[in-house]
Every structure is written in C-alpha cells, then in structure tokens.
Amino acid sequence: MRRYLFVLCSLFALTVAAQGPPPKLEPLPEPPPPPAGVVDESLEPQVTISRRGEDKVEEYRVHGKLYMVKVTPPHGVPYYLIDNRGDGSWVRDDAIGGTRLSVPMWVIGTF
C-alpha cells in the first residue's frame, strides 16, 4: 500500500515539475474613453453642500430640480428627505443603503 502511495505522489510531483515556470504576465492596457455623445453629463446630479446650524445639508438636483436632501446632524447619523413623485411631498428615509426594499419609479414621459 505504501509503495502505491509513493508511486502516486511521485507521478504527481513529476507532472507538476513538467509544467515549467508560469508564463510572464503583462498588465492590461487602459480602456478607451467612451465615444462622444454617449455620456450625458446633464444626467449627473448637481450637489450643493451647505450648513444649517450644526447640520451639514447636501442637496441633489438633476436638471435644476431638487429630488433629494441628505442631512447629517452633529452626531453623524445621516437621514434623507426624498421627493419620490416630484410633487414636493418629501418623505424621510433613514434606510438608504440599508435593507429596505425600494421599488424603482422612473418618469417615462411628461405632458
């Protein structure tokens, strides 16, 4: 039994040694920039950071329309005010990035 184990280990060692050194790896080149017109920079949110008393307030706007406010009080636990429907009715949301389920709501068209 020991003889078979020795032969098996020897064969495994020989196959590993026969593979030789690993190939020389080269770094990947940088990806090319996206073509012009593909990236719409107007969709990037504009963030305005201000202080109201001791609170740090970040206002997020797209096309000049305010859709979210992040308030960070001095104790450091932020909360969010979100305008889900775009009608000015703000909802407080403490679970951004948490485990709460958020259903996607996109504007398809406006008339």
C-alpha positions as CSV (number, residue, x, y, z in Angstrom):
1,M,0.0,0.0,0.0
2,R,2.8,2.4,0.8
3,R,4.5,1.6,-2.4
4,Y,1.4,2.6,-4.4
5,L,1.1,5.8,-2.4
6,F,4.8,6.6,-3.1
7,V,4.4,6.0,-6.8
8,L,1.2,8.1,-7.0
9,C,2.9,11.0,-5.2
10,S,6.0,10.7,-7.4
11,L,3.8,10.8,-10.6
12,F,2.0,13.9,-9.3
13,A,5.3,15.6,-8.5
14,L,6.6,14.8,-12.0
15,T,3.6,16.3,-13.7
16,V,3.8,19.5,-11.7
17,A,7.6,19.8,-12.5
18,A,7.0,19.1,-16.2
19,Q,4.7,22.2,-16.5
20,G,7.7,24.6,-16.2
21,P,7.6,28.2,-15.0
22,P,4.4,30.2,-15.2
23,P,4.0,32.4,-18.2
24,K,5.1,36.1,-18.0
25,L,2.0,38.2,-17.4
26,E,1.7,41.7,-18.7
27,P,-0.6,44.4,-17.4
28,L,-3.8,45.2,-19.3
29,P,-3.9,48.4,-21.3
30,E,-6.3,51.2,-20.1
31,P,-9.8,51.0,-21.6
32,P,-10.5,53.6,-24.3
33,P,-12.7,56.6,-23.4
34,P,-16.4,56.3,-24.3
35,P,-17.4,57.8,-27.7
36,A,-18.6,61.4,-27.8
37,G,-22.3,61.8,-27.2
38,V,-22.7,58.5,-25.2
39,V,-22.2,60.0,-21.8
40,D,-24.9,62.5,-21.0
41,E,-23.4,64.8,-18.4
42,S,-26.7,66.6,-17.8
43,L,-27.9,63.4,-16.0
44,E,-25.1,63.8,-13.4
45,P,-26.6,65.1,-10.1
46,Q,-25.5,68.6,-9.0
47,V,-24.7,68.5,-5.3
48,T,-24.8,71.6,-3.2
49,I,-23.3,71.3,0.3
50,S,-24.2,73.9,3.0
51,R,-24.5,74.2,6.7
52,R,-27.7,75.0,8.6
53,G,-26.8,75.5,12.2
54,E,-24.7,72.5,13.1
55,D,-26.2,70.2,10.4
56,K,-24.5,69.5,7.1
57,V,-27.1,69.6,4.3
58,E,-26.4,68.2,0.8
59,E,-29.0,69.0,-1.9
60,Y,-29.1,66.8,-5.0
61,R,-30.5,68.2,-8.2
62,V,-30.9,66.9,-11.8
63,H,-31.8,69.5,-14.5
64,G,-32.2,72.1,-11.7
65,K,-34.9,70.1,-9.9
66,L,-34.3,69.2,-6.3
67,Y,-35.1,65.5,-5.7
68,M,-33.1,64.5,-2.6
69,V,-31.7,66.2,0.5
70,K,-29.2,64.4,2.8
71,V,-28.9,65.9,6.3
72,T,-26.0,64.9,8.6
73,P,-26.5,66.1,12.2
74,P,-23.6,66.6,14.5
75,H,-23.9,63.1,16.0
76,G,-23.1,61.8,12.5
77,V,-26.1,59.6,11.6
78,P,-27.5,61.0,8.3
79,Y,-31.1,60.9,7.1
80,Y,-32.5,61.6,3.7
81,L,-35.5,63.6,2.5
82,I,-36.7,62.2,-0.8
83,D,-39.3,63.6,-3.3
84,N,-40.4,60.3,-4.8
85,R,-43.2,61.7,-7.0
86,G,-41.7,65.0,-7.9
87,D,-44.6,67.0,-6.5
88,G,-42.9,68.4,-3.5
89,S,-44.1,65.9,-0.9
90,W,-41.0,64.9,1.0
91,V,-40.6,61.6,2.7
92,R,-38.0,60.9,5.3
93,D,-35.9,57.8,4.6
94,D,-33.3,56.5,7.0
95,A,-32.6,53.3,5.2
96,I,-30.7,54.4,2.1
97,G,-28.1,51.7,1.5
98,G,-29.8,49.6,4.1
99,T,-32.1,46.6,3.8
100,R,-35.3,48.3,3.0
101,L,-36.8,47.5,-0.5
102,S,-37.2,50.4,-2.8
103,V,-39.3,50.0,-5.9
104,P,-37.8,51.8,-9.0
105,M,-40.0,54.7,-10.1
106,W,-38.9,56.5,-13.3
107,V,-40.6,59.2,-15.2
108,I,-41.4,57.8,-18.7
109,G,-42.8,61.0,-20.2
110,T,-44.3,64.3,-19.1
111,F,-47.0,66.2,-20.9
